[in-house]
Amino acid sequence: MRLDLFKTLWGHEGTAETAASLAVEAGFTGLEAPAPEKDEEREAFAATLSAHSLDYIAEICTTGSYVPDRTATPEEHLLSLETKIQRSLPLKPRFCNVMGGCDAWPLDMQIDFFQRAQAIADKHEVLCSFETHRGRSFFNPWVTRDVLRALPELRITCDFSHWVVVCERQMDSEWETILEVAEKAHHIHSRVGFDQGPQVSHPAAPEYAEALSSHERNWQAIWAAQSRQGYQSTSMTPEFGPDGYLPKLPFTAMPVADLWEINRWIGLREKEQFRQWTERNQ
């Protein structure tokens, strides 16, 4: 099994061409981003991917943005999902990473929504990997676990930093649930959270060594599950981001670290961690 790294366009302030060049320079395999809405922009993005021989993961948010429209119905979320799947298909995504649903729905509504969402993915012959994300249906470990028990065909993207801040603790206390959901994990967003926030200031900082180690144990549980299932490759998107995630110095609004440097660091670290993990488990 090999590890493929993807560069997120979330927080990238330059062009897609610049992002592609940075990804290639760092040894990343592709880009993860929403499909552009306009045909000409989508064609230009496709040309950039092709020119740099990069793969693509389509990022999809059902209604709203990263935070869902609280008043949107499940039917509106499903319509949003299908529209954005169709928009992404000309870019030939490896799969669609979906921030779907709403945290406020009761469990029976969650199960019905994901059953219908999976049917839409099957209709368009695309793999949808549903992300663990605050504000969304999979905002905590237990709802996620219960939906997956009801719908074992679902695949998920694990961003455990969201669960850490929701639960105000690292996920070591929920190890049995981590092992259970790891069996359905398809993709990883490698951001490191801490008890009171979804993003440490820098994952290399010694004061966050314990948080980093905890997340790495979780990611390795996913690699182990995927290896048992016969995955030939696994994927990871380092997703430290802006928008309040990256701390800023008081009175100056200056970021405490460079966002791409952080994402490049965690990506290359996990590539080495994956190599070492593979050697230990051969």
PEJO-V187503 format. One record per pair of residues at least 24 apart in sequence whose C-alpha atoms are under 7 Angstrom apart, sorted by the first residue. I is the first residue (numbers start at 1). J is the second residue. Records with the same first field share a line. If there is no record, write none. Layout:
I = J / J
This chain:
1 = 227 / 231 / 232 / 233
2 = 232 / 233 / 234
3 = 233 / 234 / 235 / 271
4 = 28 / 29 / 233 / 234 / 235 / 236
5 = 29 / 30 / 235 / 236 / 237 / 267
6 = 30 / 31 / 32 / 236 / 237
7 = 31 / 32 / 237 / 238
8 = 32 / 33 / 237 / 239
9 = 33
10 = 241
11 = 241 / 242
16 = 45
17 = 48
20 = 52
26 = 264
29 = 54 / 55
30 = 54 / 55 / 56
31 = 55 / 56 / 57
32 = 56 / 57 / 58 / 59
33 = 57 / 58 / 59
34 = 58 / 59 / 60
35 = 87 / 88
46 = 91
55 = 94
56 = 93 / 94
57 = 93 / 94 / 95 / 96 / 97
58 = 88 / 93 / 95 / 96 / 97
59 = 96 / 97 / 98
60 = 84 / 96 / 97 / 98 / 99
61 = 98 / 99 / 100
62 = 99 / 100 / 101
67 = 135
68 = 102 / 135 / 136
74 = 113
77 = 101
78 = 117
82 = 120
95 = 126 / 127 / 128
96 = 127 / 128 / 129
97 = 128 / 129 / 130 / 131 / 157
98 = 128 / 129 / 130 / 131
99 = 130 / 131 / 133 / 136
100 = 130 / 136 / 137
101 = 136 / 137
102 = 135 / 136 / 137
103 = 135 / 136 / 137 / 139
110 = 137
111 = 147
115 = 151
129 = 155 / 156 / 157 / 186
130 = 155 / 156 / 157
131 = 156 / 157 / 158 / 159
132 = 157 / 158 / 159
133 = 159 / 162
134 = 162
139 = 163
140 = 166
141 = 177
145 = 177 / 181
154 = 184
155 = 184 / 185 / 186
156 = 184 / 185 / 186 / 187
157 = 185 / 186 / 187 / 188
158 = 185 / 187 / 188 / 189
159 = 188 / 189 / 190 / 191
161 = 191 / 192 / 193 / 198
162 = 198
164 = 193 / 194 / 195
165 = 193 / 194 / 195 / 196 / 197 / 198
168 = 195 / 196
169 = 195
170 = 194 / 195 / 214
172 = 214
178 = 218
179 = 221
182 = 221 / 222 / 225
183 = 222 / 225
185 = 222
187 = 234 / 235 / 236
188 = 235 / 236 / 237
189 = 236 / 237 / 238 / 239
190 = 236 / 237 / 238 / 239
191 = 238 / 239 / 240
198 = 245
199 = 240 / 245 / 246
201 = 246 / 247 / 256
202 = 262
238 = 263 / 266 / 267
239 = 263
